[in-house]
């Protein structure tokens, strides 16, 4: 069985795609608020599509008064900023503005007289907007969830609040309504099919990539000197938003058990998630103090993506202790810089970390298990260097041009005039997409 959607039309040449990224902009600083791998994915896919002559318009919300009406990220890539709620609104507040955002997008498209080969939404909020836009723009609709509430809730970090039922229900409706669902791994595809009864032939597996020109090996001593890291101590690196899901607490507790590495340091790159009710950074600082490791943990805040390679080059290992990850771009970026990765043994992370070859996969989140792997890797500099070389070779298999090529092929085979479809659960999906009120009604 093919994993492409119904090939009812011969492959066609693509000219322009519309990307919907409602809650976060591809131009935002990484590791701040809701900004992370999704931002990188959208920006890099659009850039790679542009090299093949495909233009992209990325529609996102205006999050500050200083945002321009639009800006170019390249000759064929444009970001369009449209109003959607107050600037400081969290993602659940933004749900109340989904319909108005969709209307703003449709009006902008009409003013500019554009026609898109496909609509590509990212995350559930954008998917909710795309439910309306698909009918208004009369175009095929692709969707990438990036994370699913059902998956996150099945493996919550201690003390973390579960994702609300509203999100779970909407993700089900989105999954059953989109023409094609794009996921990063086979494991994610199977989980999506099981969770929402989606036909497997409407799910396309497309692995993300990494910018191999930006993320590449470099001199560790030079990188540490440039960033101000102590040259003589073993260094762990965490990169990502600060929220319980990301599991930084596990690394702090593991550090307290690494007696064989008394000088061990941890650099934390990233800021609090905007939607958290409490400051995760402050909680982690207090925990580090209680564990007696505060003097060896440095919170660096968010950094520009251009600065990230030096952080990976400076580190002896990158740690990814997440409780849930659909893929884990951070681990791939680290490996491209020849930095071994110690990651949670999750399907998404296991798809690009080879246990015992490019780093280690750790089952569960017991600090003692993580401490053991940290000591094993950092206590063997020659072995770690060998893992770094293997990691770099593995990362070279993941390119954004390959990602864009597979996406283009999938879009080109979609029916340019979507018709009535009957889903696995017998739910008819009309070309005229349901409104927000209809979605909520259907959700129960």
C-alpha positions in Angstrom: 0.0 0.0 0.0 1.3 3.4 -0.9 1.7 6.1 1.7 0.7 8.8 -0.7 -2.8 10.2 -0.8 -5.1 9.2 -3.6 -3.1 9.7 -6.9 -6.2 10.6 -8.9 -4.3 13.1 -11.0 -0.9 12.8 -12.8 2.0 14.5 -11.0 1.8 18.3 -11.7 4.3 21.1 -11.5 4.0 23.1 -8.3 4.1 26.9 -8.3 3.0 28.2 -4.9 2.1 26.8 -1.5 0.4 28.5 1.5 1.8 27.6 4.9 -0.3 28.2 8.0 1.6 28.8 11.3 -0.8 30.7 13.4 0.7 30.6 16.8 4.4 31.0 16.1 6.4 32.7 13.4 9.4 31.2 11.5 11.2 34.5 12.2 10.9 34.2 16.0 13.9 33.6 18.3 14.3 29.9 19.1 13.8 28.6 22.6 11.5 31.5 23.5 7.8 31.1 24.3 6.3 28.6 21.9 9.2 28.8 19.4 11.2 25.7 18.6 11.4 22.9 16.0 8.2 23.9 14.3 9.6 27.3 13.4 12.8 25.7 12.0 10.8 23.1 10.0 8.6 25.7 8.3 11.4 28.1 7.5 13.8 25.4 6.2 11.2 23.6 4.1 10.1 26.8 2.4 13.8 27.7 1.7 14.4 24.2 0.2 11.2 24.4 -1.9 12.3 27.8 -3.2 15.5 26.3 -4.6 13.3 24.1 -6.8 11.3 27.1 -7.9 8.3 26.7 -5.6 7.1 29.9 -3.9 5.7 29.9 -0.4 3.6 32.3 1.6 3.7 31.7 5.4 0.8 33.1 7.3 1.3 33.8 10.9 -0.2 36.1 13.6 1.0 39.6 14.3 2.5 39.2 17.8 3.8 42.7 18.3 3.0 46.2 17.1 6.4 46.3 15.3 5.7 43.4 13.1 5.6 44.4 9.4 2.7 43.5 7.1 4.9 41.1 5.4 8.6 40.4 4.9 10.8 38.3 2.6 12.9 35.4 3.8 14.2 34.9 0.3 13.2 35.6 -3.3 10.3 33.0 -3.2 9.5 33.0 0.5 7.3 35.5 2.1 6.0 35.8 5.7 2.6 37.5 6.1 1.7 38.8 9.5 -2.1 39.0 10.3 -4.0 40.0 13.4 -5.1 37.1 15.7 -5.8 38.1 19.3 -3.7 40.2 21.7 0.1 40.1 21.3 0.7 38.2 24.6 -2.1 35.6 24.0 -1.2 32.0 24.9 -2.1 29.2 22.5 -5.4 28.3 24.2 -6.5 31.9 24.2 -5.7 32.0 20.5 -8.3 29.3 19.8 -11.0 32.0 20.1 -9.3 33.9 17.3 -9.0 31.0 14.8 -12.0 31.9 12.7 -11.0 35.6 12.4 -7.5 34.6 11.5 -8.8 32.3 8.7 -10.9 35.2 7.4 -7.9 37.5 7.4 -5.9 35.0 5.4 -8.7 34.5 2.9 -9.2 38.2 2.5 -5.4 38.7 2.0 -5.3 36.0 -0.7 -8.3 37.5 -2.5 -6.8 41.0 -2.5 -3.6 39.6 -4.1 -5.4 37.4 -6.5 -3.4 34.3 -5.7 -4.0 30.6 -6.3 -2.2 28.0 -4.3 -1.4 24.4 -5.2 -1.9 23.3 -1.6 -2.5 24.6 1.9 -0.1 23.2 4.5 -1.0 23.8 8.2 1.3 23.2 11.2 0.1 22.4 14.7 -3.5 22.0 15.8 -4.4 25.7 16.0 -3.3 26.1 12.4 -5.2 23.0 11.5 -8.3 24.5 12.9 -7.9 27.5 10.8 -7.2 25.4 7.7 -10.5 23.6 8.2 -12.1 26.8 7.2 -9.5 27.9 4.6 -9.6 24.7 2.7 -13.1 25.4 1.6 -12.5 29.1 1.0 -9.4 28.6 -1.0 -10.7 25.5 -2.8 -7.3 23.7 -2.6 -5.9 20.5 -1.2 -4.9 20.5 2.5 -1.8 19.0 4.1 -1.4 19.0 7.9 1.5 18.3 10.3 0.6 18.0 13.9 4.3 18.2 15.2 2.9 17.0 18.6 -0.4 15.2 19.5 -2.2 15.7 22.7 -3.0 12.0 23.0 0.7 11.2 22.8 1.8 13.9 25.2 -0.9 12.9 27.8 0.2 9.3 27.6 3.7 10.1 28.9 3.3 13.2 31.1 6.2 14.5 33.1 5.7 14.5 36.8 3.7 17.6 37.8 2.9 18.5 34.2 -0.7 19.5 33.3 -2.4 17.4 30.6 -3.4 18.8 27.3 -7.2 19.7 27.4 -9.8 17.5 25.9 -10.8 20.2 23.4 -7.4 19.9 21.7 -7.6 16.1 21.6 -11.0 16.2 19.9 -10.0 18.9 17.4 -6.9 16.9 16.5 -9.1 14.0 15.7 -11.3 16.1 13.4 -8.3 17.7 11.7 -6.7 14.2 11.2 -9.9 12.9 9.6 -10.5 16.0 7.4 -7.1 16.9 5.9 -6.3 15.4 2.5 -2.8 14.4 3.6 -1.1 14.1 7.0 2.6 14.5 7.0 4.6 12.9 9.9 8.3 12.5 10.7 8.5 8.7 11.4 6.8 5.4 10.7 6.1 5.1 14.4 4.2 8.4 14.3 2.3 7.3 11.3 1.1 4.1 13.0 0.2 6.0 16.2 -1.8 8.5 14.2 -3.6 5.8 12.3 -4.5 3.9 15.5 -5.5 7.0 17.5 -7.9 8.5 15.0 -8.9 5.8 12.5 -7.1 7.5 9.6 -6.5 5.4 6.5 -2.8 4.7 6.3 -2.7 5.8 2.6 -3.5 9.4 3.7 -0.4 9.5 5.8 3.0 10.4 4.3 6.2 9.9 6.2 8.7 12.7 5.5 11.7 13.0 7.8 12.9 16.5 8.6 16.3 17.7 7.7 19.2 19.7 9.0 21.2 22.6 7.5 24.5 20.9 6.9 26.2 24.1 5.9 25.3 25.8 9.2 25.5 22.8 11.5 28.9 21.2 11.0 31.9 20.2 13.2 34.3 22.8 14.5 37.1 23.3 17.0 35.7 22.7 20.5 38.3 24.9 22.2 37.6 27.8 19.9 33.8 27.4 20.4 34.1 27.4 24.2 36.3 30.4 24.1 33.9 32.3 21.9 31.0 31.4 24.2 32.8 31.8 27.5 32.5 28.1 28.5 35.2 26.8 30.8 37.8 24.9 28.7 38.7 22.3 31.3 35.4 20.9 32.4 33.1 18.2 30.8 30.1 20.0 29.4 26.5 18.8 28.8 24.1 20.9 26.6 20.4 21.1 26.6 18.6 23.1 23.9 14.8 23.7 23.9 11.9 25.5 25.5 11.8 25.2 29.3 8.7 23.2 30.2 8.3 20.0 32.2 7.7 18.0 29.0 11.4 18.6 28.1 12.7 16.8 31.2 15.6 19.1 32.3 14.9 18.1 35.9 16.1 14.6 35.0 19.5 15.9 34.0 19.9 18.0 37.1 19.2 15.0 39.3 21.5 12.9 37.2 24.3 15.4 37.6 24.0 15.1 41.4 24.8 11.4 41.0 27.8 11.8 38.7 30.5 11.6 41.4 33.0 10.4 38.9 32.7 13.7 37.1 33.0 16.3 39.8 33.5 19.2 37.4 30.6 18.4 35.2 28.7 21.4 33.8 25.3 21.8 32.1 24.4 24.7 29.7 20.7 25.2 29.3 19.8 27.1 26.1 16.1 28.2 26.0 13.5 30.1 27.9 10.2 29.5 29.7 7.3 28.3 27.6 4.9 31.2 27.4 1.9 28.9 28.2 3.3 27.6 31.5 1.5 28.7 34.6 4.8 28.8 36.6 8.3 29.7 35.6 10.1 26.4 34.7 13.4 28.2 34.8 12.9 29.4 38.4 11.7 25.9 39.4 14.8 24.3 37.9 17.1 26.9 39.5 15.6 26.1 42.9 16.0 22.4 42.3 19.6 22.8 41.2 20.3 24.7 44.4 18.7 22.0 46.5 20.7 19.3 44.7 24.0 21.2 45.3 24.7 21.6 41.5 23.5 25.2 41.0 27.1 26.5 40.6 27.6 24.1 37.7 24.4 24.9 35.8 24.2 27.9 33.5 20.9 29.2 32.0 21.8 30.9 28.8 18.3 31.9 27.6 17.3 31.8 24.0 19.8 32.3 21.2 19.7 33.0 17.5 19.9 29.9 15.4 23.1 31.2 13.9 24.8 30.9 17.3 23.6 27.4 18.0 26.3 25.5 16.1 29.0 26.8 18.5 27.0 25.6 21.5 26.9 22.1 20.0 30.6 22.2 19.1 31.5 23.3 22.6 29.6 20.5 24.3 30.8 17.0 25.0 27.3 15.7 24.7 23.8 17.0 24.0 21.1 15.7 26.3 17.4 15.3 25.1 15.5 13.9 28.1 12.0 14.7 26.8 8.9 12.7 27.8 7.5 13.1 24.3 9.1 14.0 20.9 7.8 13.4 17.4 11.3 13.7 16.0 13.8 15.9 17.9 15.5 18.3 15.6 17.9 19.4 18.3 19.4 15.9 18.4 19.9 16.0 14.6 21.6 19.4 14.7 23.9 18.3 17.5 25.0 15.2 15.6 25.6 17.3 12.5 28.1 19.2 14.6 29.8 15.9 15.6 28.3 16.2 19.2 27.1 12.8 20.6 23.5 12.7 21.9 22.1 11.1 25.0 18.4 11.0 24.4 15.2 9.4 25.9 14.4 6.1 24.1 11.3 7.5 22.3 10.2 6.5 18.8 10.9 10.0 17.4 14.4 10.3 18.9 15.3 6.7 18.2 14.7 7.4 14.5 17.9 9.5 14.3 20.1 8.5 17.3 21.8 5.1 17.0 22.3 3.7 20.5 25.9 2.9 21.2 27.0 4.4 17.9 26.1 8.1 17.7 25.2 8.4 21.4 22.9 6.6 23.8 19.2 6.0 24.2 18.0 5.8 27.8 14.9 3.9 28.6 12.7 5.8 31.1 13.6 8.9 33.2 15.3 7.5 36.2 18.2 9.9 37.1 20.5 7.0 37.9 20.1 5.5 34.4 20.9 8.9 32.9 23.9 9.4 35.2 25.3 6.1 34.2 25.2 7.0 30.5 26.6 10.4 31.1 29.6 9.0 33.0 30.0 6.2 30.4 30.2 8.7 27.5 32.1 11.6 29.1 34.5 9.3 30.9 35.7 7.9 27.6 36.9 10.9 25.5 38.2 8.7 22.7 34.9 6.8 22.5 32.9 10.0 22.6 35.0 11.4 19.7 34.3 8.3 17.7 30.6 8.6 18.4 30.8 12.2 17.3 32.3 11.2 13.9 29.6 8.6 13.4 26.9 11.1 14.4 28.1 13.5 11.8 27.9 10.8 9.1 24.4 9.9 10.1 23.2 13.5 10.0 24.3 13.8 6.4 21.5 11.5 5.4 18.9 14.1 6.6 18.8 17.1 4.3 16.1 19.7 3.8 16.3 19.3 0.1 15.3 15.7 0.5 12.4 16.7 2.8 11.2 19.3 0.3 11.5 16.8 -2.6 9.3 14.3 -0.8 6.8 16.9 0.1 6.6 18.2 -3.4 6.0 14.7 -4.8 3.2 14.2 -2.3 1.5 17.5 -3.1 1.9 16.9 -6.8 -0.2 13.7 -6.6 -3.0 15.2 -4.6 -6.3 15.9 -6.3 -6.3 19.6 -7.1 -10.1 19.6 -6.7 -10.9 17.7 -3.5 -14.2 15.9 -3.5 -16.4 14.2 -1.0 -14.5 11.5 0.8 -15.7 8.7 3.2 -13.4 8.1 6.1 -12.6 4.8 7.9 -15.1 5.6 10.6 -17.8 6.5 8.0 -17.5 10.2 8.6 -18.2 12.2 5.4 -15.8 15.1 4.8 -17.1 17.7 2.4 -15.0 20.0 0.3 -16.6 22.9 2.2 -14.7 22.6 5.5 -16.5 22.8 8.8 -16.6 26.0 10.8 -15.2 26.3 14.3 -18.8 25.9 15.7 -19.4 22.7 13.7 -16.1 21.3 14.9 -17.0 21.9 18.5 -20.4 20.4 18.0 -19.0 17.3 16.4 -16.4 17.0 19.2 -19.3 16.4 21.6 
